[in-house]
Amino acid sequence: MTDHESENLCRIHRASMEILRGTGMRFLHPDAIQVLRSNGVRVEDDTAHFTEEQVMEWVGKAPSVVCCVAAEPQFNVCVGDGTTHYATAGGPTMIMEADGTLRPSTTEDYIRLVKLYEQNDRFSLNGGLCCQPEDLPVEWATPLLYYLALRHSRKVVWTAGGDYRQMEIVFRLCMARFGLTEEELKAEPHTMAIVNTNTPLQLDVTMTETLFAMLKYRQPVVITAAAMAGTTSPATLAGTIAIANAEVLAAITLAQMYAPGAPVIYGSQSSNADMASCAMAIGSPEGALCYRYAALLAHKYGLPCRAGGSLTDALALDMQAGWESMLTCLASRESGVDVMFQSAGITAGYLAVSFEKLIADFEIIDAVEQYLGGVRTEAEELPLELIRQTGPGGDFLAAEHTLRHCRNAAMTPHISVRGNSGGSAALGRRVERRMDQLLQKYQGPELSEETTDRMRQTLHQYGVAWEEISRLDLL
């Protein structure tokens, strides 16, 4: 972080504190109002006005590292431990086909996405809302998606949000899957959810119930603002970052008042709006700066951070999709973002997920990790004797040193086209082949019949029809 950025953080922090003191933040759920008032926050109607002392005291109670237990221990996650954790797309309703056409997503698409993410070793979190299938009953969508992800993933499975009842089913499914009691689940978190604020300066009813339900069971919550500079927030980046920061800090303060010490993650997907269309521009350099400042602010407050991803507004798998996704992924990773949702597949400004782009983004992530891994300079990496023996005008192709390092000295791409590899259509063929390879090698969790039956009984107990459960089990 530069001295200029350090000064910027101080100014943004002061602006956010003034926003929370003077303008305030609206909380639309009466449960939130009750918690705030009982902890001394001045509330006028549904708008809370915080002092800086209140905010910093309660935010300071949140842990700096947030951990989650997976179905298999090698996939356990600790967000804030110095590792960047990659996570799935979150929220798209459509599937973008290879030719750029859009169609509604289905349950089959969801399962296929979960399997592809499962096969990438860099991804720590699976499931969640990697797409929103149109063929699931709306009232059961959150628990049914969670059920499907538990059936198909060994990693930490995150969950979509919902009201108190929907979230209770999620936790009952989690306990059934892992054979846990309520107290055991509270002691060792097994899932995670995203709670979004509503810019400008609001937290709605459903997100409040998601927040409180997660905190009741001490499960990590990613509290995220998604301000759009020029529409839902000021046109200037500093103003946008300040208002998003105020929202996230206010919601974290509420979370800590409800459950002191509860695991929360500071999140921001804020960016600018395109002033010609008023649409959010997620793949812009302004967005990349917002993701960077989210990480800087979160770490200033001693919190783990979620931001960024491999993001694009492109409406096809084209050059724009490539340069925007590389920019946002590299900027987020280099800035120290702790967990990146939307890491692969997202396109069309969050509207859609593309299977082909998902495979391309896997390669972008590999390239970013290779670049940030830097250069090693141990003796084996600087073979001076070999250089002397080879001398001017020689070559190193047949050297023993080259044979030792040819498979690990450089990244070997799965889909990138190099040399004379078959013309302009080669990239598309390599993407398809790589996707097929991953799906063929997919290995899901080994679930006993007893465990599966416990989860199925849980769904039925809360009102999901046996016919719907059986349909999902056949996919």
C-alpha positions as CSV (number, residue, x, y, z in Angstrom):
1,M,0.0,0.0,0.0
2,T,1.4,3.4,-1.0
3,D,1.4,6.5,1.2
4,H,-1.2,8.0,-1.1
5,E,-3.5,5.0,-0.6
6,S,-3.0,5.2,3.2
7,E,-4.1,8.8,3.2
8,N,-7.1,7.9,1.0
9,L,-8.1,5.2,3.5
10,C,-8.1,7.7,6.3
11,R,-10.3,10.2,4.3
12,I,-12.7,7.4,3.2
13,H,-13.0,6.2,6.8
14,R,-13.8,9.7,8.1
15,A,-16.4,10.1,5.4
16,S,-18.0,6.8,6.2
17,M,-18.2,7.7,9.9
18,E,-19.8,11.0,9.0
19,I,-22.3,9.2,6.7
20,L,-23.3,6.8,9.5
21,R,-23.6,9.6,12.1
22,G,-25.4,12.1,10.0
23,T,-27.3,10.4,7.2
24,G,-27.6,7.0,8.9
25,M,-28.5,3.6,7.7
26,R,-32.1,2.2,7.2
27,F,-32.9,-1.2,8.7
28,L,-36.2,-2.5,7.4
29,H,-36.6,-5.5,9.8
30,P,-38.0,-4.8,13.3
31,D,-35.7,-7.4,14.8
32,A,-32.7,-5.3,13.6
33,I,-34.2,-2.1,15.1
34,Q,-34.7,-3.9,18.4
35,V,-31.1,-5.1,18.5
36,L,-29.7,-1.6,17.6
37,R,-31.8,0.2,20.2
38,S,-31.0,-2.3,23.0
39,N,-27.3,-1.6,22.4
40,G,-27.6,2.2,22.6
41,V,-27.8,3.1,18.9
42,R,-29.9,6.2,18.2
43,V,-32.8,5.1,15.9
44,E,-35.2,7.5,14.3
45,D,-38.1,5.6,12.7
46,D,-36.1,2.9,10.8
47,T,-32.9,4.8,10.4
48,A,-30.0,4.2,12.7
49,H,-27.3,6.8,13.5
50,F,-24.0,5.4,14.7
51,T,-21.2,7.1,16.5
52,E,-17.6,6.2,15.4
53,E,-17.0,4.8,18.9
54,Q,-19.9,2.4,18.6
55,V,-18.9,1.2,15.1
56,M,-15.2,0.7,16.0
57,E,-16.0,-1.0,19.3
58,W,-18.3,-3.6,17.8
59,V,-16.4,-4.1,14.6
60,G,-13.4,-4.8,16.7
61,K,-15.1,-7.8,18.2
62,A,-15.2,-9.7,14.9
63,P,-12.4,-12.3,14.3
64,S,-9.7,-11.6,11.8
65,V,-9.8,-15.2,10.5
66,V,-13.0,-17.1,9.6
67,C,-12.9,-20.9,9.2
68,C,-15.3,-23.5,7.8
69,V,-15.2,-27.3,7.9
70,A,-15.6,-29.3,4.7
71,A,-16.8,-32.8,4.1
72,E,-13.2,-33.9,3.8
73,P,-10.5,-32.2,5.9
74,Q,-8.1,-31.3,3.0
75,F,-10.8,-28.9,1.8
76,N,-11.3,-27.0,5.1
77,V,-11.1,-23.2,4.7
78,C,-9.8,-20.4,6.8
79,V,-10.5,-17.0,5.2
80,G,-8.0,-14.4,6.3
81,D,-5.1,-16.9,6.8
82,G,-3.1,-15.2,4.0
83,T,-4.4,-17.5,1.2
84,T,-6.8,-16.3,-1.5
85,H,-9.7,-18.7,-1.7
86,Y,-11.6,-19.0,-4.9
87,A,-15.4,-19.5,-4.9
88,T,-18.1,-20.1,-7.5
89,A,-20.3,-17.7,-9.4
90,G,-23.1,-16.3,-7.4
91,G,-26.6,-15.2,-8.6
92,P,-26.8,-15.5,-12.4
93,T,-30.2,-16.5,-13.7
94,M,-29.2,-17.3,-17.3
95,I,-26.8,-19.6,-19.1
96,M,-24.8,-18.1,-22.0
97,E,-24.3,-20.6,-24.7
98,A,-21.1,-20.8,-26.8
99,D,-22.7,-18.7,-29.5
100,G,-23.7,-15.9,-27.1
101,T,-27.4,-16.8,-26.9
102,L,-29.0,-16.7,-23.4
103,R,-31.4,-19.2,-21.9
104,P,-32.8,-19.7,-18.4
105,S,-30.7,-22.0,-16.2
106,T,-31.9,-25.4,-15.0
107,T,-31.2,-27.8,-12.2
108,E,-29.0,-29.8,-14.6
109,D,-26.9,-26.7,-15.2
110,Y,-26.5,-26.2,-11.5
111,I,-25.2,-29.8,-11.0
112,R,-22.9,-29.5,-13.9
113,L,-21.4,-26.3,-12.6
114,V,-20.9,-27.8,-9.2
115,K,-19.1,-30.7,-10.8
116,L,-16.8,-28.5,-12.8
117,Y,-15.9,-26.3,-9.8
118,E,-15.3,-29.5,-7.8
119,Q,-12.7,-30.6,-10.2
120,N,-10.6,-27.5,-9.9
121,D,-8.2,-27.8,-7.0
122,R,-7.9,-24.0,-6.6
123,F,-11.6,-23.7,-5.6
124,S,-12.3,-23.9,-1.9
125,L,-16.1,-23.1,-1.9
126,N,-18.7,-24.8,-4.0
127,G,-22.5,-24.7,-4.5
128,G,-24.3,-21.7,-3.3
129,L,-26.0,-19.8,-6.0
130,C,-23.7,-20.6,-9.0
131,C,-26.9,-20.3,-11.0
132,Q,-30.6,-19.9,-10.2
133,P,-32.5,-22.7,-11.9
134,E,-36.0,-21.8,-13.2
135,D,-37.3,-25.3,-12.6
136,L,-37.0,-25.2,-8.8
137,P,-40.0,-24.1,-6.6
138,V,-39.1,-20.6,-5.4
139,E,-40.2,-21.2,-1.8
140,W,-37.8,-24.2,-1.6
141,A,-35.0,-23.0,-3.9
142,T,-32.4,-22.1,-1.2
143,P,-32.6,-25.4,0.7
144,L,-32.9,-27.5,-2.5
145,L,-29.8,-25.9,-4.0
146,Y,-27.9,-26.5,-0.7
147,Y,-29.1,-30.2,-0.8
148,L,-27.9,-30.6,-4.3
149,A,-24.5,-29.1,-3.5
150,L,-24.1,-31.3,-0.4
151,R,-24.8,-34.3,-2.6
152,H,-22.2,-33.4,-5.2
153,S,-19.3,-31.6,-3.4
154,R,-16.6,-32.5,-0.8
155,K,-15.7,-28.9,-0.3
156,V,-17.1,-26.2,1.8
157,V,-20.6,-25.6,0.5
158,W,-22.0,-22.1,0.8
159,T,-25.7,-21.3,0.8
160,A,-28.0,-18.8,-0.8
161,G,-29.9,-16.5,1.5
162,G,-33.5,-16.7,2.6
163,D,-36.0,-16.1,5.3
164,Y,-35.9,-17.6,8.8
165,R,-37.7,-20.8,7.7
166,Q,-35.6,-21.4,4.6
167,M,-32.4,-20.9,6.5
168,E,-33.6,-23.2,9.3
169,I,-34.0,-26.0,6.7
170,V,-30.5,-25.3,5.5
171,F,-29.0,-25.8,8.9
172,R,-31.1,-28.9,9.5
173,L,-29.7,-30.3,6.2
174,C,-26.2,-29.4,7.3
175,M,-26.6,-31.2,10.6
176,A,-28.2,-34.2,8.8
177,R,-25.3,-34.3,6.3
178,F,-22.5,-34.2,8.9
179,G,-24.2,-35.9,11.8
180,L,-24.0,-32.8,14.0
181,T,-26.0,-31.4,16.9
182,E,-26.8,-27.7,17.1
183,E,-24.0,-27.1,19.5
184,E,-21.5,-29.0,17.4
185,L,-22.5,-26.9,14.4
186,K,-22.1,-23.7,16.3
187,A,-18.7,-24.8,17.5
188,E,-17.5,-25.7,14.0
189,P,-19.0,-23.8,11.1
190,H,-19.7,-25.9,8.0
191,T,-21.3,-23.3,5.7
192,M,-21.2,-19.7,4.7
193,A,-23.7,-17.2,3.2
194,I,-23.6,-13.8,1.5
195,V,-25.7,-10.9,2.9
196,N,-26.1,-8.0,0.5
197,T,-26.9,-4.5,1.6
198,N,-29.1,-2.3,-0.6
199,T,-27.3,0.7,-1.7
200,P,-27.8,3.4,-0.8
201,L,-27.7,2.7,3.0
202,Q,-30.3,0.0,3.6
203,L,-30.6,-3.5,4.8
204,D,-33.8,-5.3,3.8
205,V,-36.0,-7.9,5.5
206,T,-34.8,-11.1,3.8
207,M,-31.1,-10.2,4.2
208,T,-31.6,-9.4,7.9
209,E,-33.2,-12.8,8.4
210,T,-30.4,-14.5,6.5
211,L,-27.9,-12.6,8.7
212,F,-29.6,-13.4,12.0
213,A,-30.2,-17.0,11.1
214,M,-26.6,-17.5,10.2
215,L,-25.4,-15.8,13.3
216,K,-27.8,-17.9,15.5
217,Y,-25.7,-20.9,14.4
218,R,-22.4,-19.0,14.4
219,Q,-21.9,-19.6,10.7
220,P,-19.8,-17.1,8.7
221,V,-21.5,-14.3,6.9
222,V,-20.1,-12.3,4.0
223,I,-21.6,-8.9,4.3
224,T,-21.3,-7.3,0.9
225,A,-22.2,-3.9,-0.7
226,A,-22.6,-3.5,-4.4
227,A,-22.8,0.2,-5.0
228,M,-22.9,1.6,-8.6
229,A,-21.1,4.9,-9.0
230,G,-23.4,7.3,-10.7
231,T,-26.7,5.6,-10.0
232,T,-27.0,4.1,-6.5
233,S,-23.9,5.9,-5.2
234,P,-22.0,9.1,-6.0
235,A,-20.4,9.3,-9.5
236,T,-17.0,9.6,-8.0
237,L,-15.1,6.5,-6.8
238,A,-14.2,7.9,-3.5
239,G,-17.9,8.7,-2.7
240,T,-18.9,5.2,-3.9
241,I,-16.3,3.5,-1.7
242,A,-17.2,5.6,1.3
243,I,-20.9,4.8,1.1
244,A,-20.2,1.1,0.5
245,N,-17.8,1.1,3.5
246,A,-20.5,2.7,5.6
247,E,-23.1,0.1,4.7
248,V,-20.8,-2.9,5.4
249,L,-19.5,-1.4,8.7
250,A,-23.1,-0.7,9.9
251,A,-24.2,-4.3,9.0
252,I,-21.1,-5.7,10.7
253,T,-21.9,-3.6,13.8
254,L,-25.4,-5.0,13.8
255,A,-24.1,-8.6,13.5
256,Q,-21.7,-8.2,16.4
257,M,-24.4,-6.6,18.6
258,Y,-26.6,-9.7,17.8
259,A,-23.8,-12.2,18.4
260,P,-20.5,-10.7,19.7
261,G,-17.5,-12.4,18.1
262,A,-19.5,-13.9,15.3
263,P,-17.6,-14.7,12.1
264,V,-18.1,-12.1,9.5
265,I,-16.3,-11.2,6.2
266,Y,-16.1,-7.6,4.9
267,G,-17.4,-7.7,1.3
268,S,-17.7,-5.3,-1.6
269,Q,-18.6,-5.8,-5.3
270,S,-19.0,-2.1,-5.9
271,S,-18.1,-0.6,-9.2
272,N,-19.3,2.1,-11.6
273,A,-22.5,2.3,-13.6
274,D,-22.2,2.8,-17.4
275,M,-23.7,6.2,-17.9
276,A,-25.0,5.4,-21.3
277,S,-27.1,2.4,-20.2
278,C,-27.1,2.8,-16.4
279,A,-26.1,-0.8,-16.2
280,M,-23.4,-1.9,-13.7
281,A,-20.0,-2.2,-15.2
282,I,-18.4,-5.1,-13.3
283,G,-15.3,-5.6,-15.5
284,S,-14.2,-1.9,-15.5
285,P,-10.9,-0.5,-14.2
286,E,-13.1,1.5,-11.7
287,G,-14.5,-1.8,-10.5
288,A,-11.0,-3.2,-10.1
289,L,-10.1,-0.1,-7.9
290,C,-13.2,-0.7,-5.8
291,Y,-12.2,-4.3,-5.2
292,R,-8.7,-3.1,-4.3
293,Y,-10.0,-0.6,-1.8
294,A,-12.3,-3.2,-0.3
295,A,-9.3,-5.3,0.6
296,L,-7.4,-2.3,1.9
297,L,-10.3,-1.2,4.1
298,A,-11.1,-4.6,5.4
299,H,-7.5,-5.2,6.5
300,K,-7.4,-1.8,8.1
301,Y,-10.3,-2.9,10.3
302,G,-8.7,-6.3,11.0
303,L,-11.3,-8.2,8.9
304,P,-11.0,-10.8,6.2
305,C,-12.2,-9.5,2.8
306,R,-14.4,-10.7,-0.1
307,A,-14.2,-8.8,-3.4
308,G,-13.7,-9.1,-7.2
309,G,-13.5,-12.2,-9.3
310,S,-13.1,-12.9,-13.0
311,L,-15.7,-10.4,-14.1
312,T,-16.9,-9.1,-17.4
313,D,-19.8,-7.3,-19.0
314,A,-19.1,-9.0,-22.3
315,L,-22.0,-10.7,-24.1
316,A,-19.9,-13.4,-25.6
317,L,-16.7,-15.3,-25.0
318,D,-14.6,-12.7,-26.8
319,M,-11.6,-10.4,-26.4
320,Q,-13.6,-8.1,-24.0
321,A,-14.4,-11.1,-21.7
322,G,-10.7,-12.0,-21.7
323,W,-9.2,-8.6,-20.8
324,E,-11.8,-7.6,-18.3
325,S,-11.7,-11.0,-16.5
326,M,-7.9,-10.9,-16.3
327,L,-7.9,-7.3,-15.0
328,T,-10.4,-7.9,-12.2
329,C,-8.9,-11.3,-11.2
330,L,-5.4,-10.0,-11.1
331,A,-6.3,-6.7,-9.3
332,S,-8.3,-8.6,-6.7
333,R,-5.6,-11.3,-6.1
334,E,-2.7,-8.8,-6.0
335,S,-4.6,-6.5,-3.6
336,G,-4.9,-9.3,-1.0
337,V,-8.6,-10.2,-1.3
338,D,-9.1,-13.2,1.0
339,V,-12.0,-14.9,-0.8
340,M,-13.2,-14.3,-4.4
341,F,-16.7,-15.3,-5.3
342,Q,-17.6,-14.9,-9.0
343,S,-14.1,-16.4,-9.8
344,A,-15.1,-18.3,-12.9
345,G,-17.9,-18.3,-15.5
346,I,-19.7,-15.0,-14.8
347,T,-20.5,-12.8,-17.7
348,A,-23.0,-10.2,-19.0
349,G,-22.7,-8.1,-15.8
350,Y,-23.8,-10.9,-13.4
351,L,-26.8,-11.9,-15.6
352,A,-25.3,-15.1,-16.9
353,V,-22.8,-17.9,-16.4
354,S,-21.0,-19.5,-19.3
355,F,-19.6,-23.0,-19.2
356,E,-17.0,-22.0,-21.8
357,K,-15.9,-18.9,-20.0
358,L,-15.7,-20.9,-16.8
359,I,-13.0,-23.1,-18.4
360,A,-11.3,-20.0,-19.7
361,D,-11.4,-18.4,-16.3
362,F,-9.8,-21.4,-14.8
363,E,-6.8,-20.7,-17.0
364,I,-6.8,-17.0,-16.1
365,I,-6.6,-18.0,-12.4
366,D,-3.7,-20.4,-13.2
367,A,-1.9,-17.6,-15.1
368,V,-2.5,-15.1,-12.2
369,E,-1.2,-17.5,-9.6
370,Q,1.9,-18.3,-11.8
371,Y,2.6,-14.6,-12.3
372,L,2.2,-13.7,-8.6
373,G,4.4,-16.7,-7.6
374,G,7.4,-14.7,-8.8
375,V,10.9,-15.9,-9.8
376,R,13.0,-18.3,-7.8
377,T,16.7,-17.7,-7.6
378,E,18.2,-20.7,-5.8
379,A,21.3,-22.3,-7.3
380,E,19.2,-24.9,-9.2
381,E,17.3,-22.0,-10.8
382,L,20.5,-20.2,-11.9
383,P,22.5,-23.0,-13.6
384,L,25.7,-21.0,-14.2
385,E,27.8,-24.1,-14.9
386,L,25.4,-25.3,-17.6
387,I,25.4,-21.8,-19.1
388,R,29.2,-21.9,-19.2
389,Q,29.3,-25.4,-20.8
390,T,26.7,-24.5,-23.4
391,G,28.4,-21.2,-24.3
392,P,27.5,-18.6,-26.8
393,G,25.3,-19.8,-29.7
394,G,24.4,-23.1,-28.0
395,D,21.0,-24.5,-27.0
396,F,19.5,-26.0,-23.9
397,L,16.8,-28.2,-25.3
398,A,18.6,-31.5,-24.7
399,A,20.3,-30.6,-21.4
400,E,19.6,-32.7,-18.3
401,H,18.6,-29.5,-16.5
402,T,15.9,-28.9,-19.1
403,L,14.6,-32.4,-18.7
404,R,14.4,-32.0,-14.9
405,H,12.4,-28.7,-15.2
406,C,10.5,-28.9,-18.5
407,R,7.3,-29.9,-16.8
408,N,7.3,-27.5,-13.8
409,A,9.4,-24.4,-14.8
410,A,6.5,-22.8,-16.7
411,M,2.8,-23.1,-16.6
412,T,1.4,-25.6,-19.0
413,P,-1.9,-24.2,-20.3
414,H,-4.9,-26.5,-20.8
415,I,-6.6,-24.4,-23.5
416,S,-4.3,-21.6,-24.7
417,V,-3.2,-22.1,-28.3
418,R,0.5,-21.9,-29.0
419,G,2.5,-22.5,-32.2
420,N,0.8,-24.1,-35.1
421,S,-2.1,-25.7,-33.2
422,G,-4.9,-25.9,-35.7
423,G,-6.0,-22.4,-36.6
424,S,-8.7,-20.1,-35.2
425,A,-11.1,-22.9,-34.2
426,A,-8.5,-24.6,-32.0
427,L,-9.3,-22.6,-28.8
428,G,-12.9,-23.6,-28.9
429,R,-12.1,-27.2,-29.4
430,R,-9.6,-27.1,-26.5
431,V,-12.2,-25.6,-24.2
432,E,-14.7,-28.3,-25.1
433,R,-12.1,-31.0,-24.6
434,R,-11.0,-29.6,-21.2
435,M,-14.6,-29.4,-20.0
436,D,-15.2,-33.0,-21.0
437,Q,-12.0,-34.1,-19.2
438,L,-13.0,-32.4,-16.0
439,L,-16.6,-33.9,-16.1
440,Q,-15.3,-37.4,-16.9
441,K,-12.9,-37.2,-13.9
442,Y,-15.4,-35.8,-11.5
443,Q,-15.4,-37.4,-8.1
444,G,-18.2,-36.6,-5.7
445,P,-18.6,-37.3,-2.0
446,E,-19.3,-40.8,-0.8
447,L,-22.5,-40.6,1.1
448,S,-24.0,-43.4,3.0
449,E,-27.7,-44.3,2.4
450,E,-28.3,-43.4,6.0
451,T,-26.9,-39.9,5.5
452,T,-28.8,-39.3,2.3
453,D,-32.0,-40.5,3.9
454,R,-31.6,-38.1,6.8
455,M,-31.3,-35.2,4.4
456,R,-34.3,-36.3,2.3
457,Q,-36.4,-36.8,5.4
458,T,-35.4,-33.2,6.5
459,L,-36.6,-31.7,3.3
460,H,-39.9,-33.7,3.4
461,Q,-40.4,-32.8,7.1
462,Y,-40.3,-29.1,6.2
463,G,-42.8,-29.5,3.3
464,V,-40.9,-30.5,0.2
465,A,-42.8,-33.1,-1.8
466,W,-41.3,-36.5,-2.2
467,E,-41.8,-36.2,-6.0
468,E,-39.6,-33.1,-6.1
469,I,-36.9,-34.8,-3.9
470,S,-36.9,-37.9,-6.1
471,R,-36.6,-35.8,-9.3
472,L,-33.5,-34.1,-7.9
473,D,-32.0,-37.4,-6.8
474,L,-32.3,-38.8,-10.4
475,L,-30.3,-35.9,-12.0
